[in-house]
Amino acid sequence: MTRDRLGDVELSTAADFEAVLAAVVEKAIKNDVDVRGSWEFQTRGSTHDWEVEIIELDKDFDDD
């Protein structure tokens, strides 16, 4: 995977970030990647290190 795959994606709001994150998670799930758990990574070109935790939530299917 190249690092600049998001070069043409607009990320200027939290909603933009959430939409891109949702798309990545959904694509990974469709390709049988278990995304649940803690992911630690360093960003290239900055001084930031991150930890992201993905927890699957139960869906509430009310029949009311």
N, CA, C and O atoms as a GROMACS GRO file, in nm:
protein
  256
    1MET      N    1   0.085  -0.118   0.000
    1MET     CA    2   0.000   0.000   0.000
    1MET      C    3   0.088   0.123   0.000
    1MET      O    4   0.182   0.134   0.079
    2THR      N    5   0.058   0.214  -0.087
    2THR     CA    6   0.133   0.340  -0.090
    2THR      C    7   0.075   0.434   0.015
    2THR      O    8  -0.042   0.423   0.051
    3ARG      N    9   0.157   0.525   0.061
    3ARG     CA   10   0.117   0.615   0.168
    3ARG      C   11   0.025   0.727   0.121
    3ARG      O   12  -0.041   0.788   0.205
    4ASP      N   13   0.018   0.757  -0.008
    4ASP     CA   14  -0.058   0.873  -0.054
    4ASP      C   15  -0.190   0.834  -0.119
    4ASP      O   16  -0.236   0.901  -0.212
    5ARG      N   17  -0.252   0.727  -0.073
    5ARG     CA   18  -0.380   0.686  -0.131
    5ARG      C   19  -0.492   0.784  -0.099
    5ARG      O   20  -0.597   0.781  -0.165
    6LEU      N   21  -0.473   0.869  -0.002
    6LEU     CA   22  -0.575   0.966   0.034
    6LEU      C   23  -0.544   1.106  -0.018
    6LEU      O   24  -0.603   1.204   0.027
    7GLY      N   25  -0.453   1.114  -0.113
    7GLY     CA   26  -0.413   1.243  -0.166
    7GLY      C   27  -0.528   1.323  -0.226
    7GLY      O   28  -0.525   1.446  -0.223
    8ASP      N   29  -0.627   1.257  -0.279
    8ASP     CA   30  -0.739   1.327  -0.343
    8ASP      C   31  -0.864   1.330  -0.255
    8ASP      O   32  -0.971   1.368  -0.302
    9VAL      N   33  -0.852   1.290  -0.129
    9VAL     CA   34  -0.966   1.286  -0.038
    9VAL      C   35  -0.965   1.412   0.049
    9VAL      O   36  -0.863   1.447   0.109
   10GLU      N   37  -1.079   1.479   0.055
   10GLU     CA   38  -1.092   1.598   0.137
   10GLU      C   39  -1.118   1.557   0.281
   10GLU      O   40  -1.217   1.489   0.310
   11LEU      N   41  -1.031   1.598   0.372
   11LEU     CA   42  -1.048   1.570   0.515
   11LEU      C   43  -1.032   1.700   0.591
   11LEU      O   44  -0.923   1.732   0.639
   12SER      N   45  -1.140   1.775   0.601
   12SER     CA   46  -1.132   1.903   0.672
   12SER      C   47  -1.229   1.912   0.789
   12SER      O   48  -1.231   2.012   0.860
   13THR      N   49  -1.308   1.807   0.810
   13THR     CA   50  -1.402   1.807   0.922
   13THR      C   51  -1.402   1.669   0.988
   13THR      O   52  -1.354   1.571   0.931
   14ALA      N   53  -1.457   1.664   1.108
   14ALA     CA   54  -1.472   1.536   1.177
   14ALA      C   55  -1.564   1.443   1.097
   14ALA      O   56  -1.542   1.322   1.096
   15ALA      N   57  -1.664   1.498   1.032
   15ALA     CA   58  -1.755   1.416   0.951
   15ALA      C   59  -1.682   1.354   0.832
   15ALA      O   60  -1.706   1.238   0.798
   16ASP      N   61  -1.591   1.430   0.769
   16ASP     CA   62  -1.509   1.376   0.660
   16ASP      C   63  -1.424   1.259   0.711
   16ASP      O   64  -1.417   1.154   0.648
   17PHE      N   65  -1.361   1.280   0.826
   17PHE     CA   66  -1.276   1.176   0.885
   17PHE      C   67  -1.358   1.051   0.915
   17PHE      O   68  -1.315   0.940   0.884
   18GLU      N   69  -1.475   1.068   0.974
   18GLU     CA   70  -1.561   0.955   1.009
   18GLU      C   71  -1.606   0.879   0.884
   18GLU      O   72  -1.611   0.756   0.885
   19ALA      N   73  -1.637   0.950   0.778
   19ALA     CA   74  -1.679   0.885   0.653
   19ALA      C   75  -1.567   0.802   0.593
   19ALA      O   76  -1.591   0.690   0.547
   20VAL      N   77  -1.445   0.854   0.593
   20VAL     CA   78  -1.331   0.780   0.539
   20VAL      C   79  -1.299   0.660   0.629
   20VAL      O   80  -1.271   0.551   0.579
   21LEU      N   81  -1.303   0.681   0.759
   21LEU     CA   82  -1.277   0.572   0.853
   21LEU      C   83  -1.380   0.460   0.837
   21LEU      O   84  -1.344   0.343   0.837
   22ALA      N   85  -1.506   0.496   0.824
   22ALA     CA   86  -1.612   0.397   0.805
   22ALA      C   87  -1.589   0.318   0.676
   22ALA      O   88  -1.607   0.197   0.674
   23ALA      N   89  -1.550   0.386   0.570
   23ALA     CA   90  -1.526   0.318   0.442
   23ALA      C   91  -1.410   0.220   0.454
   23ALA      O   92  -1.417   0.109   0.400
   24VAL      N   93  -1.304   0.258   0.524
   24VAL     CA   94  -1.188   0.170   0.542
   24VAL      C   95  -1.226   0.048   0.625
   24VAL      O   96  -1.191  -0.064   0.589
   25VAL      N   97  -1.297   0.069   0.734
   25VAL     CA   98  -1.337  -0.043   0.820
   25VAL      C   99  -1.429  -0.138   0.743
   25VAL      O  100  -1.410  -0.259   0.749
   26GLU      N  101  -1.527  -0.085   0.673
   26GLU     CA  102  -1.619  -0.170   0.597
   26GLU      C  103  -1.547  -0.250   0.489
   26GLU      O  104  -1.577  -0.367   0.468
   27LYS      N  105  -1.454  -0.187   0.420
   27LYS     CA  106  -1.379  -0.257   0.315
   27LYS      C  107  -1.294  -0.369   0.377
   27LYS      O  108  -1.286  -0.478   0.321
   28ALA      N  109  -1.232  -0.341   0.490
   28ALA     CA  110  -1.152  -0.444   0.557
   28ALA      C  111  -1.239  -0.562   0.600
   28ALA      O  112  -1.201  -0.677   0.580
   29ILE      N  113  -1.356  -0.534   0.657
   29ILE     CA  114  -1.446  -0.640   0.700
   29ILE      C  115  -1.489  -0.725   0.582
   29ILE      O  116  -1.493  -0.848   0.592
   30LYS      N  117  -1.522  -0.662   0.470
   30LYS     CA  118  -1.562  -0.737   0.350
   30LYS      C  119  -1.451  -0.826   0.297
   30LYS      O  120  -1.477  -0.925   0.228
   31ASN      N  121  -1.325  -0.792   0.331
   31ASN     CA  122  -1.210  -0.871   0.287
   31ASN      C  123  -1.157  -0.961   0.400
   31ASN      O  124  -1.042  -1.003   0.398
   32ASP      N  125  -1.244  -0.989   0.498
   32ASP     CA  126  -1.213  -1.081   0.608
   32ASP      C  127  -1.097  -1.038   0.696
   32ASP      O  128  -1.026  -1.122   0.751
   33VAL      N  129  -1.076  -0.908   0.710
   33VAL     CA  130  -0.977  -0.856   0.803
   33VAL      C  131  -1.048  -0.831   0.936
   33VAL      O  132  -1.149  -0.760   0.941
   34ASP      N  133  -0.996  -0.889   1.044
   34ASP     CA  134  -1.053  -0.866   1.176
   34ASP      C  135  -1.001  -0.732   1.227
   34ASP      O  136  -0.886  -0.721   1.270
   35VAL      N  137  -1.084  -0.631   1.223
   35VAL     CA  138  -1.042  -0.495   1.258
   35VAL      C  139  -1.054  -0.466   1.407
   35VAL      O  140  -1.007  -0.362   1.454
   36ARG      N  141  -1.115  -0.557   1.481
   36ARG     CA  142  -1.135  -0.534   1.624
   36ARG      C  143  -1.002  -0.536   1.698
   36ARG      O  144  -0.912  -0.613   1.666
   37GLY      N  145  -0.992  -0.449   1.796
   37GLY     CA  146  -0.873  -0.447   1.880
   37GLY      C  147  -0.802  -0.313   1.877
   37GLY      O  148  -0.855  -0.213   1.830
   38SER      N  149  -0.682  -0.315   1.928
   38SER     CA  150  -0.601  -0.194   1.940
   38SER      C  151  -0.496  -0.191   1.831
   38SER      O  152  -0.428  -0.291   1.807
   39TRP      N  153  -0.482  -0.078   1.766
   39TRP     CA  154  -0.386  -0.060   1.656
   39TRP      C  155  -0.295   0.057   1.692
   39TRP      O  156  -0.342   0.170   1.708
   40GLU      N  157  -0.166   0.030   1.705
   40GLU     CA  158  -0.068   0.136   1.732
   40GLU      C  159   0.009   0.165   1.604
   40GLU      O  160   0.045   0.073   1.531
   41PHE      N  161   0.033   0.292   1.578
   41PHE     CA  162   0.110   0.327   1.459
   41PHE      C  163   0.173   0.465   1.475
   41PHE      O  164   0.130   0.546   1.556
   42GLN      N  165   0.275   0.488   1.394
   42GLN     CA  166   0.343   0.616   1.389
   42GLN      C  167   0.309   0.681   1.256
   42GLN      O  168   0.300   0.614   1.153
   43THR      N  169   0.290   0.810   1.259
   43THR     CA  170   0.265   0.880   1.134
   43THR      C  171   0.397   0.928   1.078
   43THR      O  172   0.481   0.981   1.150
   44ARG      N  173   0.415   0.908   0.950
   44ARG     CA  174   0.538   0.954   0.885
   44ARG      C  175   0.529   1.104   0.862
   44ARG      O  176   0.424   1.156   0.824
   45GLY      N  177   0.637   1.172   0.886
   45GLY     CA  178   0.641   1.315   0.860
   45GLY      C  179   0.593   1.401   0.976
   45GLY      O  180   0.587   1.523   0.964
   46SER      N  181   0.558   1.338   1.088
   46SER     CA  182   0.519   1.418   1.204
   46SER      C  183   0.575   1.352   1.330
   46SER      O  184   0.634   1.245   1.324
   47THR      N  185   0.556   1.417   1.441
   47THR     CA  186   0.607   1.366   1.568
   47THR      C  187   0.502   1.287   1.645
   47THR      O  188   0.525   1.251   1.760
   48HIS      N  189   0.388   1.260   1.584
   48HIS     CA  190   0.277   1.196   1.654
   48HIS      C  191   0.280   1.044   1.640
   48HIS      O  192   0.303   0.989   1.532
   49ASP      N  193   0.255   0.977   1.751
   49ASP     CA  194   0.228   0.834   1.754
   49ASP      C  195   0.083   0.819   1.801
   49ASP      O  196   0.034   0.900   1.879
   50TRP      N  197   0.015   0.714   1.752
   50TRP     CA  198  -0.128   0.700   1.782
   50TRP      C  199  -0.162   0.558   1.822
   50TRP      O  200  -0.092   0.463   1.787
   51GLU      N  201  -0.271   0.545   1.894
   51GLU     CA  202  -0.333   0.418   1.921
   51GLU      C  203  -0.481   0.434   1.891
   51GLU      O  204  -0.546   0.526   1.941
   52VAL      N  205  -0.532   0.345   1.810
   52VAL     CA  206  -0.674   0.346   1.775
   52VAL      C  207  -0.733   0.215   1.822
   52VAL      O  208  -0.677   0.109   1.797
   53GLU      N  209  -0.846   0.222   1.890
   53GLU     CA  210  -0.912   0.101   1.935
   53GLU      C  211  -1.047   0.089   1.866
   53GLU      O  212  -1.126   0.183   1.862
   54ILE      N  213  -1.070  -0.029   1.810
   54ILE     CA  214  -1.196  -0.055   1.740
   54ILE      C  215  -1.271  -0.162   1.818
   54ILE      O  216  -1.222  -0.274   1.836
   55ILE      N  217  -1.390  -0.127   1.864
   55ILE     CA  218  -1.475  -0.216   1.942
   55ILE      C  219  -1.606  -0.232   1.867
   55ILE      O  220  -1.672  -0.133   1.834
   56GLU      N  221  -1.645  -0.355   1.842
   56GLU     CA  222  -1.772  -0.380   1.774
   56GLU      C  223  -1.886  -0.362   1.874
   56GLU      O  224  -1.884  -0.420   1.982
   57LEU      N  225  -1.984  -0.283   1.837
   57LEU     CA  226  -2.100  -0.257   1.923
   57LEU      C  227  -2.215  -0.347   1.883
   57LEU      O  228  -2.228  -0.384   1.766
   58ASP      N  229  -2.299  -0.382   1.980
   58ASP     CA  230  -2.420  -0.458   1.951
   58ASP      C  231  -2.521  -0.366   1.884
   58ASP      O  232  -2.536  -0.250   1.922
   59LYS      N  233  -2.588  -0.419   1.785
   59LYS     CA  234  -2.697  -0.345   1.722
   59LYS      C  235  -2.823  -0.366   1.804
   59LYS      O  236  -2.848  -0.476   1.852
   60ASP      N  237  -2.901  -0.262   1.819
   60ASP     CA  238  -3.026  -0.271   1.891
   60ASP      C  239  -3.139  -0.276   1.789
   60ASP      O  240  -3.177  -0.173   1.732
   61PHE      N  241  -3.192  -0.394   1.766
   61PHE     CA  242  -3.299  -0.411   1.670
   61PHE      C  243  -3.432  -0.420   1.746
   61PHE      O  244  -3.476  -0.529   1.784
   62ASP      N  245  -3.494  -0.306   1.766
   62ASP     CA  246  -3.624  -0.304   1.833
   62ASP      C  247  -3.732  -0.342   1.734
   62ASP      O  248  -3.733  -0.295   1.620
   63ASP      N  249  -3.823  -0.428   1.778
   63ASP     CA  250  -3.936  -0.468   1.693
   63ASP      C  251  -4.059  -0.384   1.721
   63ASP      O  252  -4.167  -0.412   1.670
   64ASP      N  253  -4.042  -0.279   1.801
   64ASP     CA  254  -4.157  -0.195   1.837
   64ASP      C  255  -4.206  -0.114   1.723
   64ASP      O  256  -4.302  -0.038   1.737
   0.00000   0.00000   0.00000
